[in-house]
């Protein structure tokens, strides 16, 4: 019979253990990624709540949230550059799956557009599907 209060038994560790170098790389990535994604959210909220479609320059203003996303792309690129060979393989495989899903969704929307079915926010569907596939694949790979 097992003693419920026995502290000598180890509790199972979930997920991969990170080395000091892995933690350093993760923290470097987060220091670059988090400010860029927060800036994106703030700029997007401002643009969505203040820009009217019929105002002069609206087409330029609605593109403003793209600028912080450049910072996200740079943070991601730098994370791949800092990663070891295995980390790069994992990241690139997950990106490839996300890219493939995004392309299939884009193609489906293109075919629908060819018969006159268009959705104003189709680009967001492509983006969301690709990002969900990418992050989902990363999560699944991380659980193995």
KAWOGI-V795044 format. One record per backbone hydrogen bond with DSSP energy under -0.5 kcal/mol. NH is the residue of the N-H (numbers start at 1). CO is the residue of the C=O. E is the energy in kcal/mol with one decimal. If there is no record, write none. Layout:
BEGIN
nh=NH co=CO e=E
nh=NH co=CO e=E
END
This chain:
BEGIN
nh=4 co=2 e=-0.5
nh=6 co=3 e=-1.5
nh=7 co=5 e=-0.5
nh=14 co=12 e=-0.5
nh=16 co=142 e=-0.5
nh=23 co=19 e=-2.4
nh=24 co=20 e=-2.2
nh=25 co=21 e=-2.5
nh=26 co=22 e=-2.6
nh=27 co=23 e=-2.7
nh=28 co=24 e=-2.3
nh=29 co=25 e=-2.4
nh=30 co=26 e=-2.7
nh=31 co=27 e=-2.3
nh=32 co=28 e=-1.3
nh=33 co=29 e=-3.3
nh=34 co=30 e=-2.2
nh=36 co=32 e=-0.9
nh=37 co=33 e=-2.6
nh=38 co=34 e=-2.5
nh=39 co=35 e=-2.4
nh=40 co=36 e=-2.1
nh=41 co=37 e=-2.3
nh=42 co=38 e=-2.4
nh=43 co=39 e=-2.9
nh=44 co=40 e=-3.0
nh=45 co=41 e=-2.3
nh=46 co=42 e=-2.4
nh=47 co=43 e=-2.8
nh=48 co=44 e=-3.0
nh=49 co=45 e=-1.7
nh=50 co=46 e=-1.7
nh=51 co=47 e=-2.1
nh=52 co=50 e=-0.5
nh=55 co=52 e=-1.6
nh=58 co=55 e=-1.8
nh=60 co=57 e=-0.7
nh=61 co=57 e=-2.4
nh=62 co=58 e=-2.5
nh=63 co=60 e=-0.9
nh=64 co=61 e=-1.5
nh=66 co=63 e=-1.9
nh=67 co=64 e=-1.5
nh=68 co=64 e=-0.5
nh=69 co=65 e=-0.9
nh=70 co=66 e=-1.0
nh=70 co=67 e=-1.1
nh=71 co=67 e=-0.8
nh=72 co=68 e=-1.3
nh=73 co=69 e=-2.4
nh=74 co=70 e=-2.3
nh=75 co=71 e=-2.4
nh=76 co=72 e=-2.4
nh=77 co=73 e=-2.5
nh=78 co=74 e=-2.7
nh=79 co=75 e=-2.0
nh=80 co=76 e=-2.2
nh=81 co=77 e=-2.2
nh=82 co=78 e=-1.9
nh=83 co=79 e=-1.3
nh=88 co=84 e=-2.5
nh=89 co=85 e=-2.2
nh=90 co=86 e=-2.5
nh=91 co=87 e=-2.7
nh=92 co=88 e=-3.0
nh=93 co=89 e=-2.5
nh=94 co=90 e=-2.3
nh=95 co=91 e=-2.5
nh=96 co=92 e=-2.3
nh=97 co=93 e=-2.0
nh=98 co=94 e=-2.3
nh=99 co=95 e=-3.0
nh=100 co=96 e=-2.6
nh=101 co=97 e=-2.4
nh=102 co=98 e=-2.4
nh=103 co=99 e=-2.5
nh=104 co=100 e=-2.2
nh=105 co=101 e=-2.4
nh=106 co=102 e=-2.5
nh=107 co=103 e=-2.5
nh=108 co=104 e=-2.4
nh=109 co=105 e=-2.5
nh=110 co=106 e=-2.2
nh=111 co=107 e=-2.5
nh=112 co=108 e=-2.3
nh=113 co=109 e=-2.5
nh=114 co=110 e=-1.6
nh=115 co=111 e=-0.7
nh=115 co=112 e=-0.9
nh=116 co=113 e=-1.5
nh=117 co=112 e=-2.6
nh=118 co=116 e=-0.9
nh=122 co=119 e=-1.8
nh=124 co=121 e=-0.6
nh=125 co=121 e=-1.3
nh=126 co=122 e=-2.1
nh=127 co=123 e=-2.6
nh=128 co=124 e=-3.0
nh=129 co=125 e=-2.6
nh=130 co=126 e=-2.3
nh=131 co=127 e=-2.7
nh=132 co=128 e=-2.6
nh=133 co=129 e=-2.3
nh=134 co=130 e=-2.4
nh=135 co=131 e=-3.0
nh=136 co=132 e=-2.5
nh=137 co=133 e=-2.2
nh=138 co=134 e=-2.2
nh=139 co=135 e=-2.4
nh=140 co=136 e=-2.5
nh=141 co=137 e=-2.8
nh=142 co=138 e=-2.2
nh=143 co=139 e=-1.2
nh=143 co=140 e=-0.6
nh=144 co=140 e=-0.7
nh=144 co=141 e=-0.7
END
